[in-house]
C-alpha cells in the first residue's frame, strides 16, 4: 500500500486559507442567501395599508394593498377584503378605470364560499363588486339595499365614490350622507373603531367641501388660459387659496395643481417680459415727451400756440400715462391757440387804441391796427411787431378789452374761458380763476374743466 503524502505549505498571512502540495482545488464558500425582510403578516399589512388610506394617502394605499395580494394563500375573507380596499383606494384617488378592473375580478371570481358562516359576506362582495364594476351610475335609492348597521355600510361610501368619479355629484353627495348614518354594531374589517369610522365619514364630507372650492377655481383657471397674463395670475392666486382649503389629495386637487403649475410660470414670464417692455416704453416716452414739452414751451414763449399744439400732439407715445399727459398739454395749448385766433379776429375788426408793451417793458404808443398769426401791425407808421416781442400782460389787456358786457352768454363764456386760460399761462392766477369760474357759470360744459386750474396737476402749463 502506497501512501500519498502531502506537504503542508505555510503561506504568509497575506494569503487567506491553507494550501497543500496536493492537486486538491480550494473550496469556494457558497454565498449566503439574502433574507428577504419580513413585512409582517397579511393581517398586519392590511391594517397598515388601511391606515394609509384613511389618512388620505390613496395612491400609496392602493399600491400597498396590491403588494399584499402577492402573498400566496391568504385566508378568506381577508383576501377579498384586501381586494375590495384596493379598489376603494383607487376610487378615492380618482382612478375609476383601474378600480373597475379590481372590482371586475372580484365579480368574476364569484363567492369564495357558498356555505357556512361566511357565505353571506362572500355573496355581498360579489354583489357590490358587480355594481362598482358596472359603467352605470348608482341612484342614491340603491344605497338603501345595504345594511348600514353591519360590514355592508362601507358600500355607501364606495358607491358614492363611483358616482363622484362619474361627475354625478348630487347623487354622490346623497350617498355620502347615507354613509354618515352608518353605525356597525360589531367590529368590521374596514374600521377598527369609532375613530376610523369618523375619518372615513369625513372623507365623504371632504370630497363635497373640496368640490365647492375646486369648481369655481377650476373654471377660473381654464377661462384664464386665453386671458391677459395679469388675469391669469389673479386666477392662479384664487386657485391657490381654494387649494389651501382642500383637505384631500385627489383627482380634483391634482387637477388644480396641474393647472397652477402650467399657467403660473407662463403668466409670470409674460408679465416679466411685459414689465420690461413697459419699462423700455416708459423710458422712451419720457424722453420723447420731455423733448416735445421743451419744443412746446419754446413755441408758446413766441406766441406760436398752433405750432406748439402740433409739437406736443405729434409726439409718438406708447404708455397710457404719457398719452394722458400729452392729451392734457394739447388741450391747454389748444385753448391758447383759440385765444390768439379770437384776438387776431378782434384786432382785424376794431384795432386796439391803447399803448402796448414789449417783453422788455418798453411802451409802444398808438396801439395796434391789425394782426395775423405772425405779427401785429402797429398804428404808428404801420410798423410790424412779432408776437414773440409782445408782453403777455398787453395781450391779456387787449383780450379783456374785447369782452363786452352785452354779449350773449354763449359768446361771453367762450371769450372769458379762453382769456382765463391765457391769464393762467401768463401768471395771473387770480384773474384767471375769476374768468374761468365766470365762464363755467355761463356754460356748464366748462365746469368739468375747472379742476385743471383750481387743482392743477404737477408739471408744465
C-alpha positions in Angstrom: 0.0 0.0 0.0 1.5 3.2 -1.1 0.7 6.3 1.0 0.2 9.6 -0.5 1.9 12.3 1.4 1.0 15.9 1.2 3.4 18.7 2.0 2.0 21.4 4.1 2.9 24.8 2.9 2.8 27.6 5.3 1.9 30.8 3.5 2.2 34.3 4.7 -0.7 36.0 6.3 -1.2 38.0 3.2 -3.0 34.9 1.8 -6.1 33.5 3.2 -6.5 29.8 3.8 -4.0 26.9 3.8 -2.7 25.3 0.6 -1.1 21.9 0.3 1.2 20.5 -2.4 -1.6 18.0 -3.4 -3.6 18.7 -6.5 -6.7 19.4 -4.5 -8.6 22.7 -5.5 -9.5 25.2 -2.8 -13.1 25.1 -1.8 -15.1 28.3 -2.7 -17.6 29.0 0.1 -21.2 29.3 -1.1 -22.8 32.8 -0.8 -25.3 33.1 1.9 -28.8 33.6 0.6 -30.1 37.1 1.4 -33.0 37.1 3.7 -36.0 39.0 2.5 -37.2 41.5 5.0 -40.2 40.3 7.0 -43.0 42.7 6.1 -45.5 41.3 8.6 -48.5 39.0 8.2 -51.2 39.9 5.6 -53.4 40.9 8.6 -50.8 43.4 9.9 -50.1 44.8 6.5 -53.8 45.1 5.7 -54.2 47.2 8.8 -51.2 49.4 7.9 -52.5 49.9 4.3 -55.9 50.8 5.6 -54.4 53.4 7.9 -52.7 54.9 4.8 -55.9 55.1 3.0 -57.9 56.6 5.9 -55.2 59.2 6.4 -55.6 60.3 2.8 -52.7 58.6 1.1 -54.9 57.0 -1.5 -52.3 56.1 -4.2 -49.8 54.7 -1.7 -52.6 52.7 0.0 -53.7 51.2 -3.4 -50.1 50.1 -4.1 -49.8 48.6 -0.6 -53.0 46.6 -1.0 -51.7 45.3 -4.4 -48.4 44.3 -2.8 -50.2 42.3 -0.1 -52.1 40.3 -2.6 -48.8 38.9 -3.9 -48.6 36.8 -0.7 -49.8 33.2 -1.5 -52.8 31.6 0.1 -54.2 34.5 2.1 -57.2 33.3 4.1 -60.7 34.3 3.3 -62.5 36.6 3.7 -59.3 38.7 4.3 -58.1 38.3 0.7 -61.3 39.7 -0.7 -61.3 42.5 1.9 -57.8 43.4 0.6 -59.0 43.4 -3.0 -62.1 45.4 -2.1 -59.9 48.0 -0.3 -57.5 48.2 -3.3 -60.5 49.1 -5.5 -61.8 51.6 -2.8 -58.4 53.3 -2.6 -58.3 53.6 -6.4 -61.8 55.2 -6.3 -60.6 57.6 -3.7 -57.6 58.5 -5.9 -60.0 59.2 -8.8 -58.8 56.2 -10.8 -62.2 54.9 -11.8 -61.0 52.6 -14.6 -58.3 50.9 -12.5 -60.8 50.4 -9.7 -63.3 48.8 -12.1 -60.7 46.2 -13.1 -60.2 45.3 -9.4 -64.0 45.0 -8.8 -64.4 43.1 -12.0 -62.0 40.5 -10.7 -64.0 40.1 -7.5 -67.2 39.8 -9.5 -65.7 37.2 -12.0 -64.2 35.1 -9.2 -67.6 34.7 -7.6 -68.3 34.0 -4.0 -65.2 32.5 -2.2 -67.6 30.2 -0.4 -71.3 29.2 -0.7 -71.6 27.5 2.6 -71.0 28.3 6.2 -71.0 31.5 8.2 -69.0 33.4 5.5 -71.4 32.6 2.7 -73.4 35.8 3.3 -70.4 38.2 3.2 -69.0 36.2 0.2 -72.1 37.0 -1.8 -72.1 40.6 -0.7 -68.6 41.0 -2.1 -69.9 39.8 -5.5 -73.0 42.0 -5.4 -71.2 45.2 -4.5 -68.4 44.5 -6.9 -70.9 44.0 -9.7 -72.3 47.5 -9.1 -68.9 49.1 -8.8 -67.6 47.3 -11.9 -70.7 48.4 -13.9 -70.3 51.5 -16.2 -73.7 52.9 -15.0 -74.0 55.4 -12.2 -75.7 54.4 -8.9 -79.0 56.0 -8.0 -79.0 57.0 -4.3 -82.1 54.9 -3.7 -80.0 51.8 -4.2 -78.0 52.7 -1.1 -80.9 51.5 1.0 -80.3 48.0 -0.2 -77.3 47.8 2.1 -77.3 47.4 5.9 -75.7 50.4 7.5 -75.5 48.6 10.8 -73.1 46.0 9.5 -70.0 45.5 7.3 -72.2 46.4 4.4 -72.1 50.1 5.5 -68.9 50.6 3.5 -70.9 50.0 0.3 -72.4 53.5 0.7 -69.0 55.2 0.6 -67.8 53.1 -2.3 -71.0 53.7 -4.4 -70.8 57.4 -3.6 -67.2 57.5 -4.8 -68.2 55.8 -8.0 -70.8 58.4 -8.7 -68.4 61.1 -7.8 -65.8 59.9 -10.3 -68.6 59.8 -12.9 -69.3 63.5 -12.1 -72.7 62.7 -10.7 -72.1 65.0 -7.7 -75.6 65.3 -6.4 -76.1 61.6 -6.3 -72.7 61.1 -4.8 -73.5 63.6 -2.1 -76.7 61.8 -1.2 -74.8 58.5 -0.9 -72.1 60.2 1.3 -74.9 61.4 3.6 -76.3 57.9 3.8 -72.8 56.7 4.8 -72.7 59.3 7.5 -75.5 57.3 9.2 -73.6 54.0 9.0 -73.0 52.6 12.5 -71.8 49.0 12.6 -72.9 47.2 15.7 -69.9 44.9 15.6 -66.2 45.2 14.7 -65.8 45.4 11.0 -62.8 44.9 8.8 -62.9 48.4 7.4 -62.9 50.3 10.7 -61.2 49.3 13.9 -63.4 51.6 15.9 -65.2 55.0 16.2 -62.0 56.9 15.3 -61.6 55.1 12.0 -65.3 55.4 11.3 -65.2 59.1 11.9 -62.2 59.5 9.5 -64.0 57.5 6.8 -67.1 59.7 7.1 -65.1 62.8 7.0 -63.6 61.7 3.6 -67.1 61.9 2.1 -67.6 65.3 3.6 -64.2 66.5 2.4 -65.0 65.4 -1.2 -68.1 67.6 -1.1 -66.4 70.6 0.6 -63.3 70.2 -1.7 -65.6 70.3 -4.7 -67.1 73.6 -3.6 -63.6 75.0 -3.6 -62.5 73.2 -6.7 -65.3 74.0 -9.2 -65.0 77.9 -9.3 -61.2 77.8 -9.1 -61.0 75.3 -11.9 -63.4 77.3 -14.1 -61.4 80.4 -13.5 -58.1 78.7 -14.4 -59.5 77.2 -17.6 -61.0 80.5 -18.7 -57.8 82.4 -17.8 -55.8 80.4 -20.3 -56.9 82.7 -23.1 -56.8 85.9 -20.9 -54.2 88.5 -20.2 -51.3 87.4 -18.0 -52.5 89.6 -15.2 -55.9 87.9 -15.3 -54.1 84.5 -15.4 -52.2 85.4 -12.2 -55.3 86.5 -10.5 -56.9 83.2 -11.3 -53.8 81.4 -10.1 -54.0 83.2 -6.7 -57.7 82.4 -6.4 -56.9 78.7 -7.2 -54.1 78.7 -4.6 -56.4 80.0 -1.9 -59.0 77.3 -2.8 -56.3 74.7 -2.9 -55.2 75.6 0.6 -58.7 74.9 1.9 -59.0 71.5 0.2 -58.4 68.6 2.6 -57.8 65.7 0.2 -55.2 64.7 -2.3 -57.5 63.6 -5.0 -58.2 64.0 -8.7 -59.6 67.5 -8.1 -56.5 68.7 -6.1 -54.2 67.2 -8.7 -56.1 68.9 -11.5 -55.7 72.3 -9.7 -52.1 71.6 -9.0 -51.5 70.7 -12.7 -53.3 73.9 -14.0 -51.4 76.1 -11.5 -48.1 74.5 -12.5 -49.0 75.0 -16.2 -50.3 78.6 -16.0 -48.3 80.3 -13.3 -44.8 80.2 -14.8 -46.0 81.2 -18.3 -48.0 84.1 -16.9 -45.1 85.2 -14.7 -42.8 85.1 -17.7 -45.2 87.1 -19.8 -45.7 89.7 -17.0 -41.9 90.0 -16.6 -41.5 90.5 -20.3 -44.4 92.9 -20.4 -42.9 94.9 -17.5 -39.6 95.0 -19.2 -41.2 96.3 -22.4 -43.2 98.7 -20.3 -40.1 100.0 -18.7 -38.4 100.4 -22.0 -41.5 102.2 -23.4 -41.7 104.4 -20.3 -38.1 105.4 -20.8 -38.6 106.1 -24.5 -41.8 108.0 -23.7 -40.1 110.0 -21.0 -37.5 111.2 -23.5 -40.0 111.8 -26.3 -42.4 113.7 -24.0 -39.6 115.8 -22.5 -38.4 116.8 -26.0 -42.0 117.6 -27.1 -42.7 119.7 -23.9 -39.5 121.6 -24.4 -40.4 122.4 -28.0 -43.9 123.3 -27.0 -42.7 125.7 -24.4 -40.3 127.4 -26.8 -43.1 127.9 -29.3 -45.6 129.2 -26.6 -43.0 131.7 -25.5 -43.1 133.1 -29.1 -47.0 133.1 -29.0 -46.9 130.3 -31.6 -49.7 128.4 -30.0 -50.9 126.4 -33.0 -47.4 125.2 -33.7 -46.9 124.4 -30.0 -50.1 122.3 -30.2 -48.7 120.3 -33.2 -45.4 119.8 -31.4 -47.0 118.1 -28.4 -49.7 116.3 -30.2 -47.4 114.7 -32.8 -45.2 113.0 -30.2 -45.5 109.2 -30.8 -46.1 107.9 -27.2 -46.9 104.4 -26.2 -47.7 104.4 -22.5 -51.1 105.4 -21.1 -49.6 107.8 -18.5 -47.6 109.6 -21.1 -50.6 109.8 -23.5 -52.8 111.2 -20.7 -50.3 114.0 -20.0 -49.9 114.6 -23.8 -53.7 115.0 -24.1 -53.8 117.5 -21.2 -51.0 119.6 -22.6 -52.5 119.5 -26.0 -55.9 120.7 -24.6 -54.4 123.6 -22.8 -52.3 124.9 -25.7 -55.3 124.4 -28.0 -57.3 126.9 -25.8 -54.3 129.3 -26.1 -54.4 128.9 -29.8 -58.2 129.7 -29.8 -57.4 132.8 -27.6 -54.9 134.1 -30.1 -57.1 133.4 -33.1 -60.0 135.3 -31.5 -57.7 138.2 -30.6 -56.4 138.4 -34.2 -60.1 138.5 -35.4 -61.0 141.3 -33.0 -57.9 143.3 -33.8 -58.6 143.0 -37.5 -62.2 144.3 -37.0 -61.6 147.0 -34.4 -57.9 147.5 -33.7 -56.7 148.5 -30.3 -56.1 152.1 -29.4 -54.2 151.8 -26.1 -50.5 151.6 -25.8 -48.9 148.2 -25.6 -45.6 146.9 -24.1 -43.0 144.7 -25.5 -41.3 142.0 -23.4 -38.6 144.4 -22.4 -41.2 146.6 -20.7 -41.0 149.4 -23.3 -44.2 151.1 -24.1 -45.3 151.3 -27.7 -47.7 154.2 -28.3 -50.6 154.3 -30.8 -51.9 150.8 -30.3 -52.4 148.1 -32.8 -54.1 148.5 -36.2 -54.4 144.8 -37.1 -52.7 141.4 -36.7 -52.2 138.0 -38.2 -50.6 134.7 -37.0 -47.1 136.0 -37.5 -47.1 139.6 -36.3 -49.0 142.7 -35.2 -49.3 145.8 -37.3 -48.9 149.0 -35.2 -50.9 152.1 -35.8 -47.8 154.3 -35.6 -46.4 154.2 -39.1 -47.6 150.7 -39.8 -44.6 149.2 -38.1 -44.6 145.4 -37.6 -44.1 143.7 -34.2 -43.6 139.9 -34.0 -45.9 138.2 -31.5 -42.8 137.0 -29.7 -42.0 140.6 -28.8 -45.4 141.3 -27.2 -45.6 141.2 -23.4 -48.2 138.7 -22.1 -49.8 141.4 -20.0 -50.5 143.5 -23.1 -52.0 140.5 -24.8 -54.2 140.0 -21.7 -55.4 143.6 -21.6 -56.2 143.6 -25.3 -58.3 140.4 -24.9 -60.1 141.8 -21.9 -61.0 145.0 -23.8 -62.9 143.0 -26.4 -65.3 141.3 -23.9 -68.5 143.3 -24.0 -70.9 143.0 -21.1 -73.8 143.0 -23.6 -72.5 139.9 -25.4 -74.8 136.8 -25.5 -73.9 134.4 -22.6 -72.6 131.7 -25.0 -70.1 134.1 -26.6 -69.3 135.7 -23.3 -68.5 132.3 -21.7 -66.3 131.3 -24.7 -64.3 134.6 -24.5 -63.9 134.5 -20.7 -62.8 130.9 -20.7 -60.0 131.4 -23.3 -58.9 134.7 -21.8 -58.8 132.9 -18.4 -56.6 130.2 -19.8 -54.2 132.8 -21.2 -54.2 134.6 -17.9 -53.2 131.4 -16.1 -50.4 130.9 -18.7 -49.3 134.5 -18.2 -49.1 134.0 -14.4 -52.2 136.0 -13.5 -53.7 133.2 -11.4 -56.3 135.3 -9.5 -57.6 137.0 -12.7 -57.5 133.6 -14.4 -59.7 131.8 -11.8 -62.2 134.7 -11.8 -62.6 134.5 -15.5 -62.7 130.7 -15.7 -65.3 130.4 -12.9 -67.5 133.0 -14.5 -67.3 131.1 -17.8 -68.2 127.9 -16.1 -71.3 129.6 -14.6 -72.4 130.7 -18.0 -71.6 127.5 -19.8 -71.8 124.3 -17.7 -69.5 122.3 -20.1 -66.6 124.3 -18.7 -67.3 123.1 -15.1 -65.7 119.8 -15.8 -62.5 121.5 -16.9 -62.2 123.8 -13.9 -60.2 121.3 -11.7 -57.4 121.6 -14.3 -56.8 125.1 -13.0 -58.2 125.0 -9.5 -56.1 122.0 -8.6 -53.7 121.8 -11.5 -51.5 118.6 -11.8 -47.8 119.0 -11.3 -45.7 119.8 -14.4 -45.7 122.4 -17.1 -48.8 124.5 -18.0 
